[in-house]
Amino acid sequence: MRESEKQIAKLALLGESIGLFGQAITTLAAYLALVDEEIEDDKFIKMQRQIDDLLSEMRQKK
């Protein structure tokens, strides 16, 4: 194998490695977004329950 072919192969390997690293970061970002959304949904559900409880208490006091 000639020297130029070795350099091309090394560059191709480097490019693939960078691409794979980029895909891993993208996957991690998507996972974190989903986890964050689930946390927000849980917070919303808890707040809705608190509002419902407060409304129920207000109705009872009337």
Secondary structure, 3 states (H helix, E strand, C coil): CCHHHHHHHHHHHHHHHHHHHHHHHHHHHHHHHHHHHHHHHHHHHHHHHHHHHHHHHHHHHC
